[in-house]
Amino acid sequence: MRDYAIETKKRIEFIRGVIKSAGAAGVVFGNSGGKDCALAGILCKMACGNTVGLIMPCGSARNYGADKDDAITLAEQFNIETRTVDLTGVKTALAREVGGVTELNDTALMNIAPRLRMAALYAVAASENRLVAGTGNRSERHMGYFTKWGDGACDFNPIADLTVTEVYEFLRYLNAPASIIEKAPSAGLFEGQTDEAEMGVTYRSIDEFLLTGTVNGHDKAIIERFHKSSGHKREMPKTYLMQN
């Protein structure tokens, strides 16, 4: 197990260094009520008092229910300033307008919410000289289980090297709300959605593969397929360079 006392100190120093080098006044992050944003938000608040968490419901009923409740619980426990930006109407309007020129499939519709949330975060950041904190973990990045230019976009990420297993261990060390630690990981993009059901493999297997390189053949095939098909998400856009 990692030494999370030392981890906390080093990550606080990292966040403060990033803020200072950017000449920023504070941090903003998306507080979805999930495990990753909880850990990132706690660490950012420890490093910078001027940290704001945005709760951004966007169409899913759980955005207005359990997830919002957990986000508020986290904010109250760790004294994080909270603001709510309801993006449901914006999502509906955008889907209607774009739907007038193409037939939107399920993937396109699901990706609207995380991209709208990132637009909201950067609007606040630009208006208040803040940096946007990323909340993605190592396991999700390896699988490509994030939205390109959505929740995958940020100015810095204090938890990117942690597997999901380690995120939970860290949250327990920090005494985060039990409701966040105990619920099934979910992006909350549609009713009944869970990360593991959607991917067809558990985070336990993904983390075992990342940390030890060993996992059963069935799960290995899924992990390798996801990683290969999502390679473009982990690269900068390809650009043309004229050759002399």
Secondary structure, DSSP 4 states (H G I P E B T S, - for coil): ---HHHHHHHHHHHHHHHHHHHT-SEEEEE--SSHHHHHHHHHHHHH-S-EEEEE---S-HHHHTHHHHHHHHHHHHTT-EEEE---HHHHHHHHHHHTTTS---HHHHHHHHHHHHHHHHHHHHHHHTEEEBP---HHHHHHT-S-TTTTT--SB-TTTT--HHHHHHHHHHTT--HHHHHSPP---SSTT--HHHHHTS-HHHHHHHHHHS---HHHHHHHHHHHHHTGGGGSPPP------
